[in-house]
Amino acid sequence: MQDSTETQSVKNAALLVAVLASFVTPFMGSSINIALPAIGEEFQMDAVMLGWVATSYLLAAALLLLPFGKLADIHGRKRIFALGVWIYTISSLLCGVATMPFLLILWRVVQGFGSAMMFGTGVAILTSVFPVGERGRALGITIASVYIGLSVGPFLGGLMTQHLGWRSIFLLNVPLGLVIIAAIILRLKGEWAEAKGEKFDVVGSIIYGIGLVALMYGLSELPGSVGVMLTGIGLLLTVGFVFWELRAVNPILDMRLIRRNTVFAFSNLAALINYSATFAVTFLLSLYLQYIKGLDPQPAGIILVAQPIMMAIFAPYAGKLSDRMESRIVASIGMGLAVVGLIMLIFLTDRTSTAYIVISLMILGTGFGLFSSPNTNAIMSSVERRYYGVASATLGTMRLVGQMFSMGIAMLIFALIIGKVQITPEYYGAFLVSIRTAFIIFSVMCFCGVFASMARGRMK
């Protein structure tokens, strides 16, 4: 009886810590999207540079998710997770006091490092303590906390930016981080390291990191010659990483999981496509509402809340549903609804009503809520325990790489259509063409994602 009580206590503690951590980082991301025009005005940053305020964090997190996922499997998931929370909290403070664009982007990179350590292990800890029959519900609750963070972010971020300045958003993360650290120390007992004793793939990590940096920076510099060269190097190194991992004894990404596990492979592909097609929506609409519609940060944030609120409502139910029926059915329906929401946003003009935008975001949010937790459940339930850290980190990497590609597409379109200039009234026409072009591309990508989601095969 006591063992059962202790097990339940560990489950509750793991869920509490995962929920808190899953709230903080998306809250940060969605808050900053609202604050970007204010940051751009203070630091005189152009549209592409503003994109890097968001993308630098994502790039740093994506670089380290896989390596930290493997290190967590070897050295202990709680240890890596706790260190990540410390790094995230301290870097949030430094972002809040940054005095120049370079320092802000630098500390955003460090913030991304901490986030990688958190996201690379949080889901793995949950999967370690919750059995298969309870896992979908736990993951659904955790993903709902992500969407609650996304929901609160635009509203609270807009409110704080308007009345306290954009720096207050970063500073708010400091007490939130300290609460998570206290919960880890006081409540989360035990450690999980099923791959203890295995060696770490240093070479693979370096190839992967350099390739990803070259690819993302190259995309932002297109169509210039430097951009073409870096994008080419990035693609070559990505191919080289795959070949290296196929031969490595202890790879950071076990290619057998992808080659022999159809559910794992296509579920991750679906996640990559989904995030690539949807992440930049908030970034683009934040700029649209404040530049084209002339809204202040607070009302713009309230409008953007429509999408994550629907995600938060549907994610727990979708996760629970995926414990009883095929994840691919629920996730694919969600992906299809996301396509509808994206297609509606193609038709934005300077006269589009607020109601139309809100309805589009609600449809998009419902689709994402139905997709995400069943897809996560499918990935984590398709691998053995010793691969939980790698599986969690792989999913996190797909999410972050997808988010980066989404922002990369948006920045590339800005660079090609607007150029590296501040968004002023004379460029509003070109800006509208840019966001419509982006939504066309995202709609096509998401439509293809429906087929990737269905192709994963049956699990039950």
N, C-alpha and C positions, 0 to 999 in steps of 0.2 A: 504493500500500500504506500509505504514511504517512498519507494523507488518511483512509483507512478506519480506521486506528488512532486518529487524532484524533477522528473521528466517534464511534467506539465509546466513547472516553474521555469525550466530552461526554454521551453517552447514560447512561453509568454514573454520572457526577457528577450529572446532572439527576435520575436515579432515586434516588440516595442522599439528596439534599437534599429531594426530594418525600416520600420515605418518612419521614425524620426529622421533617419539619414536620407530616406527616399523623398522626404518632404523638402529638406533644406536645399539640395542642389537644383531641382527644377524651379523652386521658388526664386532662387538667385537668377537663373537663366531668363525666366519670363519677366521678372522685375527689370532686368537690365535692358531688355528689348524696348520697354516703355521709356527708359531713361536715355536711350541712345541720342535722340535729338538734343537733349540738354547737355550730354557729354560732348557731342560734336560742336555745339555752340561755344562751350567753355574752352575747348582745346583747338578749335578751328580745324576739325577733321573732315575729310571728304567722305563720300559714300562708301568707297572701297575700304578706307581705313576704319570707318565705323563698323564695317562688317568684321574686321579683324579683332575688334574688342570682344565680339561674341565668338569668333572662330578660333582665336588663340587658345582659349580655354578648352574648346572641344578637341582641338588638335593635340594638345598636351595630354588630355585624358585618354584619347584614342591611342596615342603612342604607348602608353604604359598599362593599359587595361590587361592585355594578354600577358605581358611579363609579370605583373603583380598578381594576376589570377594564378599563374603557375607557382610563384613564390609563396602565395598563401597556402596552396596545396602542400608545399614542402615544409614551410616553417610555421604554419598556423594561421588560420583565417582571421581569428579574433585579433591577433597581434598586428597583422597588416591593416586590418580595418581601423583599429584604434589609432595607429600612427597616421593613417590617412585623415581621420577627423581632426587631429592636432594640426596637421599641415594646412588643411582646408580653413580652419578657424583663424590661424595666424595670418595666412595670406589674405583672407577677407579683410582683416584689420589694415594690412598694408595697402590693399586696393583702395580702401576708404580714405587714406591720407596721401595718395599719389598726387604729385604736383605737375606731372607732364605726361603726354600720351605714351611715351616709351615705358615709363615706370608702371603705368596702369596695365599695359599689355603684358609686361614682364610678370607682374604679380598675378595676372589672370592665368598665365602659363603655370605658375606655381600652384595656383588654386586648382587647375586641371590635374596636376600630379596628385594632390590630395583626393580629389574626386575619383580618380582612377582606382586608388587603393580602397575607397569605400564601395564603389559600384562593382569592382572586380571580386568582392568578397561577400557583400551583404546578401545577395540572392543565394550564394553558395552556402552560407551559414544557415539560412532558412531551410534550404533543401536538405541540409544535413540533419536537422532536428525534426522536420515534419515528414511523416511517412506519405506514401503515394496517395492514399485516399483523402488526406487532409491538406495536401500540398497546394492544390489549385485554389482553395479558399484563402490560405495564407498568402500566396502570391497575389491573388486578387486584391486583398486588403492592402498589401504593400504597394501595388501598382496604383490603387485608388489614392494612396497618400501622395504618390507622384503627381497625380492629376489635381489633387487638392492644392499642392504646392504651386502647380501651374495656374490654378484658378485664383488663388489668393494673390499670386505674384503681380499680375497686371493691375489689379485694383489697388492693393497696398503699395506697390511700386509707384504707380501713378500718383497716389495720394502723397507719398513721402517725397517723390521728386518735386512735386508742385509746391509743397509747403516746407520741406526740410532740406531739399537738394538731393542730387543723385548719390552723393557719398553715404547718405544715411542707409541706403539699401545694403551696401557692403558691411557697414558697421553693425546692422541688425543681426547679421550672420554670426557675430562673435558670441553673444549670449546663447544663441541657438546651438552652436557647436559645443559650448561648454556643458549644456544640458545633456547632449548625446554622450560626451565623455564621461559625465557622472553616471549615466545609465549603464554604460559599458562596465565601469569599475564596480558599481554597487550591485548590479542585477545580472549581468551576463557571465555565468560561471561555465568553466570548461574550455576546451580548445579542440579544434578539428584540423588535422593535417594527414590525410590519408595517403599522400604521396611522399611522406617523410623519408629522407635518405636519397631521393632521386637528385641528379645533377641538374643545374639550371642552364638552359640554352642561351649563352651570352651572344654567340655569333648571330643566331636567328633573330634575337631581339634587336641587335644593331642594324641588320639588314632591313628589318621591318620598320624600325623607327626612321632611318634615313630615307627610305622609300616613301613613307607616308608624308614626311615633311616636304620632300621634293615635289611630290604630286600635288599637294594642296597649295603650296606657295606658287608652283608653276601655273595652276589654274587661275590664280588671282592676277598673274602677270600676262596672261594671254590677251591679245594675239601677238605680243612682242616676241622677239627671238629668244630672250631669256626664259619667258614662259613656256615656249615650245620645247626648249632644251630641258628644262627642269621637269616638265610633265613627262617627257620621254624617258628621262632617267628614273623618275618615280615608277613608271609602268614597268620598266626593265627590272628594277629592284624588287617590285612586287612579284613578278614572275620568278626571279631568283630566290625570293623568300619561300615560295611554294616548293620549288625543287629542293632547297636546303632542308625544309621541314620534313619532306618525304624520306630523307636519308638520315636525319638526326636521331640519335638514340633516345634522348629525352626532349622532344620538341616542345616549344611553348604552345603550339597549336598542332595537336595530333591529327594529321591528315586522314588517318583511318576513320576518325569520327565523321569526316565529310565523305570519304570515298565509300564507306561501307554502311553508313547510317543515313538512309534517305530522309527520315523524319528530321534528324538534326540538320542536315545540309539544306533542305528546302525551307525549313522553318527559319533558319538564319538568313537565307536569301530573301525570304518574304519580309523579315524585319528590316534588312538593309534597304530594300526597295521602298518600304512603307515610310521609314524615317527620311530617306532621300527625297521623297515626294511631298512630305508634310511639314518638316521642321521649319523651313524658312517662311511659312505662312504668317506666323506671328511677327517675325521681323519685318516682312514686307507690309503687312497691314498696319503695324505700329507707325511706320513711316507714312503710309498712305493717309491714315486718319489724322495725323498731326500736321503733315505738309499740305495734302490736297483738301482735306475737310476742315483744316484749321482748328482742330480740337486741342484742348489742353491735355497734359498727360493723364489726369484723373479720369475724365470721361472716356478717353481712348482706352484706358485700361479696363473700364467697366464693360465696354463692348467686347473686348478680346476675352473676357472671362467666359463668354458663352461656350467656347470650344472645350476648355478643360473641365467645366462643370459637368458637361455631358459625359466626358471621359470618366470622371470620378463616380458618376451615378451608375454607369454600365459596367465598368471594369470588375467590381467584386462579383456581380451576378454572372458575368461572362466566365470568370475564373472558376466559380462554383459549378457552372454548367459544363465546363470542360472536364470536370472530374467524372461526369456521368455520360457524356457523349463525345463524339469525335471533335477534337480541337480544330481540325482543318475546316469543318463546316462553319463553326461559329466565327473563326478568324477570317475566313474567306467572305462571309456575308459582311463583316465589318469593313474589310478592304473595299468591297464593292460600294458601300455607302460613302466611304472616303472619296472614291472617284466622283460620285455625284456632287459632293461638297466642293471639290476642287474645280469641276467643270463650271459650277455656278460662279465661282470667283473670276473666271476668265472674262466675264462681261462687266467688270467694274469700270465705271467712268467717274468723272467729277460730280455727277448728279445722282449716283447710286444711293438709294435710301439706306438708312441705318438698319431698318427692319430686314432688308434683303441680306445685308452683311451678317447680321445676327443669325438668321435662318441658315445661311450657308455654313457658318461656323458650328452651329448646333448639329447639323447633319454630319459634318466632318468629325466633330468630337464624338458623336455616337458611334460612328464607324471605327474610330481609333480605339474607343473603349471596348468594343466588341472584339477587336483584333488582338490587342496587346497581351492581356493576361492568358487567354487560351494558347497563344503562340509561345509565351514564356513557359507555360506548363508543359507544352509538347517538347520543347527543347530540353528542359531539366529532367523530364521523366524518361527521356530516350537514351540516357547515358548511365554508366555505372557510378557508384559513389566516389571512386577515386578521381573521376573526371569532373566533379561538381564545380570546382574552382575554375577549371579551364572552360567548362561549358558556360558558366555564368559570365566569365570574362569575354568569351567569344560573342555571346549575345550582346553584352555591353559594348564591345568593339563594333559590332554591326550597327548598333544604335548610334554610337558616336561618329563612326565613319559615314553613316547615312546622313546624320545631321550636318557633318562637314561638307559632304557632297551637295547637300541642299543649299547650304550657305555659299559654297563654291560656285554653284550654278547661278545663284542670285548675284554674286559679286562679278562673275564673268559677264552676265547680261548687262549689269550696270556699266562695266568697263567698256563693253562694245557699243552700247546705245547712248549712254550719258557721258562717259569718260570720267576721269578722276577729278571731279569738281564737287563743290558743295551743292546740295540740292536747294536751289533758289527758284523763285517763281518762273524765271525764264526757261528752266529745265523741267517744269512740271509736266509738260506734254510728253517729253521723252521718258520721264519717270513712269507715267501711266502705261506707255508702250512697253517698258521694261517689265513691269509687274504682270501685265497681261501675257507677255511672252513666257515669263516664268511659270505662270499657272497652266498654260498650255502644255509645257514640257512636263510639269509635275502630274498633270492629269493622265498623260500617256504612260508615264512611268508607273503610276499607281494601278492603272488598268492592267499592265503587264504583271504587276505584283499579285493580282487575283489568281493568275494561272500558276505562279510559283507557290502560292499558299495551298492551292488544291493539289499540286503535284507531290506533296510530301507523303501521301499514302495513309493507310489506316494504322491506328495504334491499338484500337480495342477490337 
